[in-house]
Amino acid sequence: MRSQPLRGEASRRRAEERFKSTKKADSKTPTADETLRQAEAAKTARLRALRLAKEAADKDTANRDAAAARARRTEARRRVPGPQVSSPSEPK
């Protein structure tokens, strides 16, 4: 009678060891969910980098356009010569 519980304990111990070893093996290989999560994270990071690069390029273009507009406004403006009016002291 005493042999039954020992056999049960031994088989339970073996089952637990087998469970631990498969758990370790499973933890090393990524599951489908983890793979999908990693792919989603990589996609998000790539799109974020593209968005930030576009925003930086747009900001640079806007700054250049603003500087050009300021330069046009501050250029020395030439006066267009109007009609010459003869003064009375000048002989005709």
C-alpha positions as CSV (number, residue, x, y, z in Angstrom):
1,M,0.0,0.0,0.0
2,R,2.9,2.3,0.7
3,S,4.1,1.9,-2.9
4,Q,1.1,3.5,-4.4
5,P,1.7,7.0,-3.0
6,L,5.3,6.9,-3.8
7,R,4.6,6.0,-7.4
8,G,2.1,8.8,-7.5
9,E,4.5,11.2,-6.1
10,A,7.2,10.1,-8.5
11,S,4.9,10.5,-11.5
12,R,3.8,13.9,-10.2
13,R,7.4,15.0,-9.8
14,R,8.2,13.8,-13.3
15,A,5.1,15.6,-14.7
16,E,6.1,18.8,-12.9
17,E,9.7,18.6,-14.3
18,R,8.4,18.0,-17.7
19,F,6.0,21.0,-17.3
20,K,8.9,23.2,-16.2
21,S,11.1,22.2,-19.1
22,T,8.4,22.8,-21.6
23,K,7.6,26.1,-20.0
24,K,11.2,27.2,-20.3
25,A,11.3,26.1,-24.0
26,D,8.1,28.0,-24.6
27,S,9.4,31.1,-23.0
28,K,12.4,31.1,-25.4
29,T,10.4,30.9,-28.6
30,P,8.1,33.8,-29.3
31,T,4.4,33.2,-29.5
32,A,2.2,34.4,-32.4
33,D,0.9,37.2,-30.2
34,E,4.4,38.4,-29.4
35,T,5.5,38.2,-33.0
36,L,2.4,40.3,-34.0
37,R,3.1,42.8,-31.2
38,Q,6.7,43.2,-32.3
39,A,5.7,43.7,-35.9
40,E,3.1,46.3,-34.9
41,A,5.7,48.1,-32.7
42,A,8.2,48.1,-35.6
43,K,5.6,49.5,-38.0
44,T,4.6,52.2,-35.5
45,A,8.3,53.2,-34.9
46,R,8.8,53.4,-38.7
47,L,5.7,55.5,-39.3
48,R,6.6,57.8,-36.4
49,A,10.1,58.4,-37.8
50,L,8.6,59.2,-41.2
51,R,6.1,61.6,-39.6
52,L,8.8,63.4,-37.6
53,A,11.0,63.7,-40.7
54,K,8.2,65.2,-42.7
55,E,7.3,67.6,-39.9
56,A,11.0,68.7,-39.8
57,A,11.1,69.2,-43.6
58,D,7.8,71.2,-43.5
59,K,9.1,73.4,-40.7
60,D,12.4,74.0,-42.6
61,T,10.4,74.9,-45.8
62,A,8.2,77.3,-43.8
63,N,11.2,79.0,-42.2
64,R,12.9,79.5,-45.6
65,D,9.7,80.9,-47.1
66,A,9.2,83.3,-44.1
67,A,12.8,84.5,-44.4
68,A,12.4,85.1,-48.1
69,A,9.2,87.1,-47.5
70,R,11.0,89.2,-44.9
71,A,13.9,89.8,-47.3
72,R,11.5,90.9,-50.0
73,R,9.7,93.3,-47.6
74,T,13.0,94.9,-46.4
75,E,14.6,95.3,-49.8
76,A,15.4,98.9,-50.7
77,R,12.5,100.1,-52.7
78,R,13.3,102.1,-55.7
79,R,11.3,105.1,-56.5
80,V,9.9,105.2,-59.9
81,P,10.8,108.6,-61.4
82,G,7.7,110.6,-62.0
83,P,7.2,113.2,-64.8
84,Q,9.8,116.0,-64.7
85,V,8.3,119.3,-63.8
86,S,10.1,122.2,-65.2
87,S,10.8,124.9,-62.7
88,P,10.2,128.6,-63.7
89,S,13.8,129.5,-63.2
90,E,14.9,127.2,-66.1
91,P,14.9,128.6,-69.5
92,K,12.9,126.8,-72.1
